[in-house]
Amino acid sequence: MNIAFFLTPKNEGAYLNTSMTMRQALEKMQYHRYTAVPLVDKAGRYAGTLTEGDLLWYLKDHPEMSFKDTHRVRIKKIPKRVQNTPVPIDADILDLVDLAMNQNFVPVIDDTRIFIGIVKRSDIINYYAKVLSEKTESTA
């Protein structure tokens, strides 16, 4: 099965541009209640993942900084601890299982690395739970 079936397009989710500020990231993550968000560069290519932990560790490592200073820090300056491995849009669902075991979401890119959306771990789990349930019902 092609992963396009599971794709949450980028216009239906949240992502951040690497030129945005730490404050913009915090506000967007709070609004959407996300703990991790994909990053894109100026060209729209997948550029990594920003997590709440990245933001917290940055604040910890810069004790002179307060929340009011977060508008001065660009996301690209914040070290990233997590790198969610992206997959191409023509990947198979089985390609996602290993990645989804360690990532909340799997970024999806086209053949020029343009970010086109994500596949959420919860969508993969729900799919396999449904398959397993249908298989159990058919054997009962």
C-alpha positions as CSV (number, residue, x, y, z in Angstrom):
1,M,0.0,0.0,0.0
2,N,1.3,3.4,-0.9
3,I,1.7,5.9,1.9
4,A,-0.2,8.6,0.1
5,F,-3.3,7.1,1.7
6,F,-2.0,8.0,5.1
7,L,-0.5,11.4,4.2
8,T,-1.5,14.5,6.2
9,P,-0.6,17.2,3.7
10,K,1.5,20.1,4.9
11,N,-1.4,22.5,4.5
12,E,-3.4,20.5,7.0
13,G,-0.8,20.3,9.7
14,A,1.9,22.5,11.2
15,Y,5.5,23.1,10.1
16,L,8.0,25.8,10.7
17,N,10.4,27.6,8.4
18,T,14.0,27.6,9.7
19,S,14.1,31.4,9.5
20,M,11.3,31.7,12.0
21,T,12.0,32.7,15.6
22,M,12.0,30.6,18.7
23,R,9.0,32.6,19.9
24,Q,7.1,31.9,16.7
25,A,7.9,28.2,17.2
26,L,6.7,28.2,20.8
27,E,3.5,29.9,19.9
28,K,2.7,27.6,16.9
29,M,3.6,24.4,18.9
30,Q,1.4,25.6,21.8
31,Y,-1.5,26.5,19.5
32,H,-1.4,23.1,17.8
33,R,-0.4,21.2,21.0
34,Y,2.5,19.6,19.2
35,T,5.7,18.4,20.9
36,A,7.6,18.1,17.6
37,V,7.2,19.9,14.3
38,P,8.8,19.5,10.9
39,L,11.1,22.2,9.7
40,V,11.5,23.4,6.1
41,D,14.1,25.7,4.5
42,K,13.4,28.7,2.3
43,A,13.0,26.4,-0.8
44,G,10.4,24.2,1.0
45,R,12.8,21.3,1.5
46,Y,12.6,19.2,4.7
47,A,15.2,20.5,7.0
48,G,14.7,18.5,10.2
49,T,12.5,18.4,13.3
50,L,12.2,20.8,16.2
51,T,11.0,19.5,19.5
52,E,10.0,21.0,22.8
53,G,13.1,19.4,24.2
54,D,15.3,21.4,21.8
55,L,13.7,24.6,22.9
56,L,14.0,23.7,26.6
57,W,17.7,22.6,26.3
58,Y,18.4,25.9,24.4
59,L,16.9,27.9,27.3
60,K,18.9,25.8,29.8
61,D,22.1,26.4,28.0
62,H,21.5,30.1,27.8
63,P,20.5,31.1,31.4
64,E,20.9,34.8,30.6
65,M,18.0,34.5,28.2
66,S,14.4,35.1,29.2
67,F,11.2,34.3,27.4
68,K,11.0,37.9,26.2
69,D,14.3,37.3,24.3
70,T,12.9,34.4,22.3
71,H,12.0,36.6,19.4
72,R,15.7,37.2,18.8
73,V,16.7,33.6,18.3
74,R,16.2,32.0,14.9
75,I,15.2,28.3,14.8
76,K,18.2,27.5,12.6
77,K,20.5,28.5,15.5
78,I,18.9,26.0,17.9
79,P,20.6,22.6,18.0
80,K,18.3,19.7,17.1
81,R,18.5,16.5,19.1
82,V,16.0,14.5,16.9
83,Q,16.3,13.9,13.1
84,N,13.1,12.3,11.9
85,T,14.1,10.4,8.7
86,P,11.9,11.4,5.8
87,V,10.6,9.0,3.2
88,P,9.6,9.6,-0.5
89,I,6.0,9.8,-1.4
90,D,6.3,6.5,-3.3
91,A,7.4,4.6,-0.3
92,D,5.4,1.6,0.9
93,I,3.6,1.4,4.2
94,L,6.0,-1.3,5.4
95,D,8.9,1.3,5.0
96,L,7.2,3.4,7.6
97,V,6.8,0.8,10.4
98,D,10.5,0.8,11.6
99,L,10.6,4.6,11.4
100,A,7.3,5.1,13.2
101,M,8.5,3.0,16.1
102,N,10.9,5.8,17.0
103,Q,9.3,8.9,15.6
104,N,5.9,10.5,16.3
105,F,5.6,11.2,12.6
106,V,7.4,10.4,9.4
107,P,8.1,13.4,7.1
108,V,7.2,12.8,3.5
109,I,9.1,14.4,0.7
110,D,9.0,14.4,-3.1
111,D,12.0,13.5,-5.3
112,T,13.5,17.0,-4.9
113,R,13.3,16.8,-1.1
114,I,10.3,19.2,-1.0
115,F,8.3,18.6,2.2
116,I,4.8,17.5,1.3
117,G,3.4,16.4,4.6
118,I,3.7,13.7,7.3
119,V,2.4,10.3,8.2
120,K,1.5,10.2,11.9
121,R,2.4,7.1,13.9
122,S,-1.2,7.0,15.3
123,D,-2.5,6.6,11.7
124,I,-0.2,3.7,11.1
125,I,-1.2,2.0,14.4
126,N,-4.9,2.6,13.6
127,Y,-4.5,1.1,10.2
128,Y,-2.8,-2.1,11.5
129,A,-5.3,-2.3,14.4
130,K,-8.2,-2.3,11.9
131,V,-6.4,-4.9,9.7
132,L,-5.9,-7.1,12.7
133,S,-9.4,-6.7,13.9
134,E,-10.8,-7.6,10.5
135,K,-8.6,-10.6,10.3
136,T,-9.7,-11.7,13.8
137,E,-13.3,-11.3,12.9
138,S,-13.0,-13.3,9.6
139,T,-11.4,-16.2,11.4
140,A,-14.0,-16.3,14.2
